[in-house]
Every structure is written in structure tokens, then in C-alpha cells.
Amino acid sequence: TAGNDITFSEIMRADSDGLKFNGDTAAANALDDYEEGTFTPSIGSGAGSGGAASSATGSYTKIGNTVFAQCHMSINTLGSMSGTFFVTGFPFAASSGYTLYQGAVRSQGIGGSNNLPITFEMVAGSANGRFHFASGSSSQLTVGVSELSASDFFAIGITYNV
């Protein structure tokens, strides 16, 4: 009717580049991937073998090139593992650039009675991550197998790019 003109603005468009929002037409700004799923994390080390974990569960959401992952597990045995301790089996490898994707950790037992704060980081170019103790110096204090015991528990939440 006269005097009641309606104006529409584009909120979303879908084309061969993916989803674009608010009238944006640049291919670089298109959302071209979304995925949700689960994964089973495991444990590994710089040397040796035979480690096993229980109650290992993980879930993730991937939006574009960003992965939001969380997992938890208890260590059953460390076998003959030695060197740096790794959590393996994340759903996507982290980007290979020199980027330190840090995540939050809840742990019971890692480091024994030292009670040092720890963080978790993805290894660049890998679907594995490792723990680090807090450090007041420029040296990295990577958590080794020797700082772990059977029945230690940890939960991780991390965001990283692929």
C-alpha cells in the first residue's frame, strides 16, 4: 500500500564459496565448512611404547579453519614410554605455521606433588598435543612421561587452527 514501503537488506547468501553474511561478497569471508563430531584421544611419547588410557573421549566442532576440541582420559599404564608425553588422536592436524595454540587443562596427578600449573598446546602440523609446566624463565618445561603415573587424569579444552 502507498506509504508502507518495505526495505529488505541481505542477511545471508549461499553460493559456490559458502555462506556469506550481511551483503559480503568476498570469497575469503565465506564460511565454507562446519562439522561436529567425536574422537578417541590416546597417549604417546617421544620414545618407547605400551601406554594405554581408559575413559578416553573427545568431541569437537570445526567452523571454517578453527577447531574447538575437548577431551578427557585416565592413564592406565605408561608401558616403556619415555621422553615428552603427548596426547594423540585429535580430529585435525594443527596448522604448520609457528603458532602456539594454548588450551586449558584440569589434571589430577600430573607432576606428582609439585602442583605446578600446566597448559596444553597443539604441536604445529600435527594432530598431537603436549603439556607444559608454568615457567618463570624463557625455557620450556615440557611435561615428560616421568611426571606421570598410572591413574592420573586430565581434561583438555583447546581451540586451534587447521
C-alpha positions in Angstrom: 0.0 0.0 0.0 1.1 3.6 -0.5 3.3 4.9 2.2 4.2 1.5 3.6 7.3 0.7 1.6 9.3 -2.2 2.9 13.1 -2.3 2.6 15.0 -5.6 2.8 18.7 -6.0 3.5 20.6 -9.1 2.7 21.4 -11.1 5.9 22.8 -14.2 4.3 23.7 -15.6 0.9 24.8 -19.1 -0.2 26.9 -19.5 -3.3 29.8 -21.7 -4.5 32.2 -20.1 -2.0 30.0 -21.0 1.0 27.8 -18.9 3.3 28.3 -15.1 3.3 26.7 -12.7 5.7 25.4 -9.1 5.7 25.8 -8.5 2.0 29.5 -9.5 2.0 30.6 -10.9 -1.4 34.3 -11.7 -0.8 35.1 -15.4 -1.2 37.7 -15.1 1.6 35.0 -14.2 4.1 32.7 -17.2 3.2 32.0 -19.9 5.8 32.9 -23.0 3.8 33.0 -25.7 6.4 31.1 -26.7 9.6 31.4 -30.1 11.3 30.7 -31.6 14.7 31.9 -35.0 15.9 33.7 -37.2 18.4 37.2 -38.6 18.5 39.0 -41.0 20.8 42.2 -39.5 22.2 45.2 -41.6 23.2 48.6 -41.2 24.7 52.1 -41.3 23.2 55.6 -40.3 23.9 58.9 -39.3 22.3 60.3 -42.8 22.8 59.1 -46.2 23.8 55.6 -47.7 23.6 52.9 -49.6 25.5 51.0 -46.8 27.1 47.2 -47.1 27.5 44.4 -44.9 28.7 40.8 -45.5 29.7 37.6 -43.5 29.6 39.1 -41.6 26.7 36.5 -39.5 25.0 36.6 -36.3 22.9 34.3 -34.1 21.0 34.9 -31.2 18.6 33.2 -28.5 16.5 35.0 -27.3 13.3 33.9 -23.9 11.9 35.8 -22.9 8.9 39.5 -23.4 9.7 39.0 -23.3 13.5 38.6 -26.4 15.7 37.1 -26.3 19.2 38.1 -29.6 20.9 37.7 -31.1 24.3 38.7 -34.5 25.7 39.4 -36.3 28.9 41.1 -39.6 29.9 42.8 -41.5 32.7 46.1 -43.2 32.3 46.1 -47.0 32.8 49.7 -47.8 32.1 52.8 -46.0 30.7 54.5 -49.1 29.4 58.0 -48.3 28.3 57.2 -44.8 27.2 59.8 -42.1 27.9 60.6 -38.5 26.8 57.9 -36.0 26.1 54.3 -37.1 26.8 51.8 -36.5 24.1 48.0 -36.7 23.8 47.4 -38.1 20.3 44.4 -38.5 18.0 42.9 -35.1 17.7 40.5 -34.9 14.8 42.6 -32.5 12.7 46.2 -31.5 12.4 47.1 -28.0 13.7 48.4 -25.6 11.1 52.1 -25.9 10.4 53.0 -22.3 11.0 54.8 -21.3 14.2 51.7 -20.8 16.2 51.3 -21.9 19.8 47.7 -22.9 20.3 47.2 -23.0 24.1 44.4 -24.7 25.9 43.0 -25.2 29.4 43.8 -28.2 31.5 42.3 -29.9 34.5 44.5 -32.6 35.9 44.9 -34.9 38.8 48.4 -36.3 39.3 50.4 -34.7 36.6 53.7 -33.6 38.1 53.2 -35.5 41.3 53.2 -33.3 44.4 54.7 -30.3 42.6 51.3 -28.9 42.0 52.6 -26.7 39.2 50.1 -25.1 36.8 50.1 -26.7 33.4 48.9 -25.7 29.9 48.3 -27.7 26.8 49.5 -26.9 23.3 48.9 -28.4 19.9 52.1 -29.4 18.0 52.3 -27.4 14.8 51.5 -29.6 11.8 50.3 -32.4 13.9 47.1 -33.9 15.4 49.1 -34.3 18.7 49.5 -32.0 21.7 51.7 -31.8 24.8 51.6 -30.4 28.3 53.9 -27.6 29.7 54.6 -26.7 33.3 54.4 -23.0 34.1 57.9 -21.4 33.9 59.3 -18.2 35.2 62.1 -18.4 32.7 62.4 -18.5 29.0 63.0 -22.2 29.0 60.1 -24.6 28.1 59.2 -27.1 30.8 57.6 -29.8 28.7 55.9 -32.5 30.7 57.7 -35.8 30.3 56.4 -39.3 30.9 58.4 -39.3 34.2 56.0 -36.7 35.6 53.0 -39.1 35.1 51.7 -42.2 36.8 49.0 -44.8 36.2 45.6 -43.4 37.3 46.5 -39.8 36.5 43.5 -38.0 35.0 43.3 -34.9 32.8 40.7 -33.0 30.8 41.7 -30.6 28.0 39.8 -27.8 26.2 41.6 -26.2 23.2 40.9 -24.0 20.2 43.3 -24.3 17.2 43.5 -23.5 13.5 44.0 -26.1 10.8 
